[in-house]
Amino acid sequence: MSRILFSGANLLDGENPAQPGQTVVVEGDQIVAVGSDESIPHRPDDKVFRLEGASIMPGMVQAHWHGSYRGLDFEPPPVGLEKPPGYLMLLAATQAKLALDHGFTSVIGAATGDALDAQLKMAIDDGIVPGPRIMASGRWFITTGDSNDLPEFAFWDIQAQGSQRYCDGVDEFIKGVRLEIREGAEIVKIFMDGGHALLHGSDFVSMTDAELRAAVDATHDRQKLIRCHVTAKRAILKCLDAGVDVFDHADRMDRECIDGFIASGSFVCPSLYLTKAIIATLSEYGDENDPMVIGLRADYDHMLEVLPQASAAGVKLMVGDDWGTAMTPHGDYIKELEVYVNEAGIEPLEVIRWATKNSGECMQMGGGLGTVETGKLADLLVVRGDPSKNISILGDPDNLLAILKDGLFVKQSL
């Protein structure tokens, strides 16, 4: 089997500062050698790409992915019921390809209806449609009258669940988790409180301690991960105590929460760009003094202050946002990364680490993803320029000169 050899690379390995003059060798779906140009001999049948200083880095992971979202606004019907399941599957397939074209070779589901993640994963793995590697999620779990169980739709008596599964009591949460995993969920999603403009607000805790523990234990019993929409400190600490693996938003984290994330080894996906987008949109409508906007602005400012502390302390932060709302269309992925760099003051290299090493670890593939080193899967990006100096480079697909997934070119413009 001939090898693919990238020489003259500016190596961003997902962990260390940029290293110029490097060679990366791919054979099959594996990275088989990484080192200085002088240290790696060429073979006669190698297919050699001389990068002349272009950067090579791991494929990124979109860690909060709602593939079937498009154009959701402040007054949607229950999420997942906007269109029939077949339509939403086609939409998810289209947006999966869009994520791949933007350099995200893997995505981690953050809830969808009708087992769309698991079924799309199957189609991608079988070569039916192109797309990134998927860690499949299923419906999110909410209690009656919570979050997306909106009172204005109660009289509809909707039987279709869409993206949500309603559970009340320990037994219903246990069975619900088992049903979602049976349909292919690899990461289960629950809602612990409001916040992020949801019903009841962040002070409301929607699950009892017993329900939370039951959901976590049922998930872990089946050797899957569990993620939670959680914003307030009180609920964050409850989730830490219960053993939640991935924390979505965590708007009111503080030093105690940071210490808990580090001790537990859990992951945090701030998904902060949505907050900025909501504030901007409502302010355009003249609602800047609305209590919800004031609360969101306080949450946003707090996160800009605390995220650098969390990152410096070693919290496993990841990138990924609620793409697919009317304010956050799929494809605008770079805007989240720019928030962390330009507004929170985090170094681009560290944000790249969130998008590669940290998120790759969360994919649960035995350490096979997230860095460029011998023995890892060959999910790679060749990038014009150095995104560790200018993160915005990653926002233009034209700057992605090559995209490899499992050692195969998804894009090749070298």
C-alpha positions in Angstrom: 0.0 0.0 0.0 1.4 3.4 -1.0 1.7 6.0 1.7 0.6 9.7 1.7 3.4 11.9 2.8 3.0 15.6 3.7 6.3 17.4 4.0 7.3 21.0 4.8 4.3 21.3 7.1 3.7 23.8 9.9 2.5 21.2 12.4 -0.3 22.0 14.9 -0.5 18.6 16.6 -3.5 19.5 18.8 -1.3 19.9 21.9 1.9 21.9 21.3 2.8 25.2 19.6 3.4 25.2 15.9 6.4 23.3 14.7 7.7 24.2 11.1 9.4 21.9 8.8 7.6 18.7 9.7 6.5 15.6 7.8 3.4 13.6 8.5 3.0 10.1 6.9 -0.4 8.4 6.4 -0.8 4.8 5.5 -4.3 3.4 5.3 -6.4 5.1 8.0 -3.5 5.6 10.3 -0.8 8.2 10.9 2.3 6.1 10.8 5.1 8.7 11.3 5.5 12.3 12.4 8.9 14.1 12.6 11.2 16.7 11.0 11.5 16.7 7.3 15.1 15.4 7.5 14.2 12.5 9.8 11.7 10.7 7.6 12.9 9.1 4.4 10.7 8.9 1.4 9.9 5.7 -0.4 9.7 5.4 -4.2 5.9 4.8 -4.2 5.0 7.5 -1.7 2.5 10.1 -2.8 4.2 13.3 -1.6 2.5 16.6 -1.0 5.0 19.5 -0.3 3.1 21.9 1.8 5.6 24.7 1.8 4.6 26.0 5.2 0.9 25.4 5.1 -0.4 24.1 8.4 -1.4 20.5 9.1 -3.7 19.9 12.1 -6.2 17.3 13.4 -9.7 17.3 12.0 -11.9 19.3 14.4 -14.8 17.9 16.4 -18.2 19.8 16.6 -19.1 18.7 20.1 -22.7 20.2 20.3 -24.4 19.1 17.1 -28.1 19.4 16.2 -28.1 18.3 12.6 -31.8 18.7 12.0 -32.1 22.3 13.2 -32.7 25.0 10.7 -34.2 28.4 11.3 -35.6 27.8 14.8 -36.7 31.0 16.4 -38.3 32.2 19.6 -41.7 30.8 18.9 -41.2 27.3 17.4 -43.5 24.3 17.7 -42.0 21.6 19.9 -38.5 21.0 18.5 -38.3 18.1 16.0 -41.8 18.6 14.8 -41.2 21.4 12.3 -41.1 18.9 9.4 -41.6 15.1 8.9 -38.8 12.8 10.0 -37.7 12.1 6.4 -37.3 15.8 5.6 -35.3 16.3 8.8 -33.1 13.4 7.9 -32.3 15.0 4.5 -31.6 18.3 6.3 -29.3 16.6 8.8 -27.4 14.8 6.0 -26.9 18.2 4.2 -25.7 19.9 7.4 -23.4 17.0 8.2 -21.7 17.4 4.9 -21.5 21.2 5.6 -19.7 20.5 8.9 -17.3 18.2 7.2 -16.6 20.8 4.5 -15.7 23.3 7.3 -13.1 20.9 8.8 -15.2 19.1 11.3 -14.4 15.4 10.7 -16.4 14.3 13.7 -19.5 15.6 15.5 -21.0 14.8 18.9 -24.8 14.8 19.0 -26.6 17.0 21.4 -30.2 15.7 20.8 -32.4 14.9 17.9 -35.7 13.1 17.3 -36.5 9.8 15.6 -33.0 8.4 16.0 -31.8 10.6 13.2 -28.2 10.7 14.5 -27.9 7.0 14.7 -29.5 6.4 11.3 -27.4 9.0 9.6 -24.2 7.6 11.2 -25.1 4.2 9.7 -25.6 5.8 6.2 -22.3 7.6 6.5 -20.4 4.6 7.7 -21.8 2.5 4.8 -20.8 5.1 2.3 -24.4 6.1 1.3 -23.8 9.8 2.0 -20.7 11.8 2.9 -20.3 13.2 6.3 -18.3 13.3 9.5 -17.9 10.6 12.1 -20.9 10.8 14.4 -21.3 10.1 18.1 -25.0 9.7 18.1 -27.4 11.3 20.5 -31.2 10.7 20.8 -34.1 12.7 22.2 -33.4 14.9 25.1 -35.1 14.2 28.4 -37.3 16.7 30.0 -40.0 16.5 32.8 -43.6 17.4 32.2 -44.1 21.1 31.8 -40.4 21.8 31.4 -38.3 23.5 28.6 -39.8 22.4 25.3 -43.1 21.1 26.8 -44.6 24.5 26.1 -47.9 25.4 27.7 -49.3 27.0 24.6 -49.2 23.6 22.8 -50.7 21.6 25.6 -54.1 21.5 24.1 -52.7 19.9 20.9 -52.2 16.7 22.9 -49.3 15.9 20.6 -48.4 12.2 20.5 -45.3 12.5 18.3 -42.3 13.2 20.6 -40.0 15.1 18.2 -36.7 15.8 19.8 -37.9 15.4 23.4 -38.8 12.5 25.6 -41.0 13.3 28.6 -40.2 11.5 31.8 -41.4 11.8 35.4 -40.0 9.7 38.2 -37.1 7.3 38.5 -38.6 4.4 36.5 -39.5 6.5 33.5 -36.0 8.0 33.3 -34.4 4.6 33.5 -36.7 3.1 30.8 -36.3 6.3 28.7 -32.5 6.0 28.7 -32.7 2.3 27.8 -35.1 3.1 24.9 -32.9 5.8 23.5 -29.8 3.6 23.7 -31.7 0.8 22.0 -32.3 3.1 19.1 -28.6 3.9 18.8 -27.9 6.8 21.2 -24.2 6.8 22.3 -24.6 10.0 24.4 -27.8 10.7 26.3 -29.0 14.3 26.8 -31.0 15.6 29.8 -32.2 19.0 30.9 -31.5 20.0 34.5 -32.5 23.6 34.5 -33.6 26.5 32.3 -31.3 29.4 31.3 -30.3 30.3 27.7 -33.7 31.8 27.2 -35.6 28.6 28.1 -38.8 28.3 30.1 -38.6 28.9 33.9 -35.1 30.3 33.9 -31.8 29.1 35.4 -33.0 29.1 39.0 -35.5 26.3 38.2 -34.3 22.8 38.7 -36.4 20.5 36.6 -35.3 17.0 37.8 -35.2 15.6 41.3 -32.0 14.3 42.7 -33.3 10.8 42.4 -34.3 11.3 38.7 -30.9 12.7 37.9 -29.1 9.9 39.5 -31.3 7.3 37.8 -30.7 8.8 34.4 -26.9 8.9 34.9 -26.7 5.4 36.4 -28.9 3.9 33.7 -26.7 5.5 31.0 -23.4 4.4 32.6 -24.8 0.9 33.2 -25.0 0.6 29.4 -21.5 2.1 29.0 -22.7 5.3 27.3 -22.1 9.0 28.1 -24.6 11.5 29.4 -24.6 15.2 28.7 -26.8 17.8 30.4 -28.1 21.3 29.6 -27.3 23.1 32.8 -26.6 26.7 33.5 -26.8 27.6 37.3 -24.2 26.7 39.9 -26.7 24.8 42.1 -27.6 22.5 39.2 -24.0 22.2 38.0 -22.9 20.9 41.4 -25.8 18.4 41.4 -24.7 17.1 38.1 -21.1 16.8 39.2 -22.2 14.8 42.2 -24.3 12.5 40.0 -21.5 11.9 37.5 -22.6 13.7 34.4 -20.0 13.4 31.6 -20.6 16.5 29.5 -21.9 19.9 30.7 -23.6 22.1 28.1 -23.4 25.9 28.7 -22.5 25.9 32.5 -23.0 29.7 32.4 -22.6 30.2 36.1 -19.6 28.1 36.8 -17.2 29.4 39.4 -14.0 28.2 41.0 -15.8 25.4 42.9 -17.4 24.2 39.7 -14.0 24.4 37.9 -12.4 22.2 40.6 -15.3 19.8 40.3 -14.8 19.5 36.5 -11.1 18.8 36.9 -11.6 16.2 39.7 -14.3 14.4 37.7 -12.6 14.6 34.3 -15.8 15.8 32.8 -16.1 17.9 29.6 -17.7 21.4 29.3 -19.1 22.7 26.0 -19.8 26.4 26.7 -21.8 27.0 23.4 -21.4 30.7 24.1 -22.1 32.2 20.7 -25.8 31.5 20.9 -26.0 33.8 23.9 -24.3 36.6 22.0 -26.6 36.0 19.1 -29.8 36.1 21.2 -28.7 39.3 22.9 -27.9 41.0 19.6 -31.1 39.9 18.0 -33.4 41.0 20.8 -31.5 44.3 21.2 -32.1 45.0 17.5 -35.9 44.7 18.2 -35.5 47.2 21.1 -35.7 44.6 23.8 -32.3 45.3 25.3 -33.9 46.1 28.7 -36.0 43.0 28.8 -35.2 41.0 32.0 -34.3 38.0 29.9 -31.8 40.0 27.9 -30.3 41.6 31.0 -29.9 38.1 32.5 -28.3 36.7 29.4 -25.9 39.6 29.2 -24.9 39.0 32.8 -24.3 35.3 32.0 -22.3 36.2 28.9 -20.1 38.7 30.7 -19.5 36.2 33.5 -18.5 33.5 31.0 -16.0 35.8 29.3 -14.4 36.3 32.7 -14.5 32.7 33.9 -13.6 30.8 30.8 -10.0 31.8 30.7 -9.7 30.6 34.3 -11.3 27.3 33.5 -9.0 26.8 30.5 -5.9 27.7 32.4 -6.9 25.3 35.2 -7.2 22.4 32.7 -10.9 22.0 32.3 -11.7 19.9 29.2 -13.4 22.6 27.3 -14.9 21.8 23.8 -16.3 23.8 20.9 -19.8 23.4 19.5 -23.0 25.5 19.7 -26.7 25.5 19.0 -26.3 25.8 15.3 -29.5 25.9 13.3 -31.5 28.5 15.1 -32.6 31.6 13.2 -29.7 33.5 14.8 -27.0 30.8 14.5 -27.2 29.2 11.0 -25.1 26.1 10.3 -21.9 27.1 8.6 -21.2 30.1 10.9 -19.0 27.8 13.1 -16.1 30.2 13.2 -18.1 32.8 15.1 -18.0 30.7 18.2 -14.2 30.2 18.1 -13.8 34.0 17.5 -15.8 34.7 20.6 -13.4 32.7 22.7 -10.3 34.3 21.2 -11.5 37.9 20.5 -13.8 38.4 23.5 -12.7 36.0 26.2 -9.0 36.6 25.4 -8.1 32.9 25.1 -5.1 32.0 22.8 -6.0 30.5 19.4 -3.8 27.5 20.1 -5.8 26.7 23.2 -9.2 27.0 21.3 -7.7 24.7 18.7 -6.9 22.3 21.5 -10.6 22.4 22.6 -11.7 21.6 19.0 -9.3 18.7 18.6 -7.6 17.1 21.5 -10.3 17.6 24.1 -13.3 16.9 21.8 -11.4 14.0 20.3 -11.0 12.4 23.7 -14.8 12.8 24.3 -15.5 10.8 21.2 -14.5 7.7 23.2 -12.4 6.0 20.5 -9.6 4.8 22.7 -7.5 7.9 22.2 -7.5 7.5 18.5 -8.6 11.0 17.6 -7.7 14.6 18.4 -3.9 14.9 17.9 -1.4 14.4 15.1 0.9 11.6 16.3 1.9 8.1 15.3 -0.9 5.6 15.8 -3.8 8.0 15.6 -6.5 7.9 13.0 -5.7 10.1 10.0 -8.3 12.7 10.4 -6.3 15.7 9.1 -6.7 19.3 7.8 -4.2 21.1 5.6 -4.8 24.8 6.2 -3.5 27.8 4.3 -1.8 30.0 6.9 -1.4 29.4 10.6 -4.7 29.3 12.6 -2.7 29.3 15.9 -1.9 33.0 15.0 -5.2 33.8 13.4 -8.2 31.6 14.3 -10.4 33.2 11.7 -8.5 31.4 9.0 -10.5 28.3 9.8 -13.7 30.1 9.0 -13.1 30.1 5.2 -13.5 26.7 3.6 -11.2 27.9 0.8 -8.4 28.0 3.3 -8.8 24.2 3.9 -6.6 22.9 1.2 -7.2 19.3 2.1 -9.5 17.4 4.5 -8.8 13.7 5.3 -11.1 11.4 7.2 -9.8 7.9 8.0 -6.9 8.6 5.7 -9.1 9.3 2.7 -9.3 12.7 1.0 -12.6 14.4 1.5 -11.2 17.4 -0.2 -7.9 17.8 -2.0 -6.8 21.2 -3.5 -3.1 20.8 -3.1 
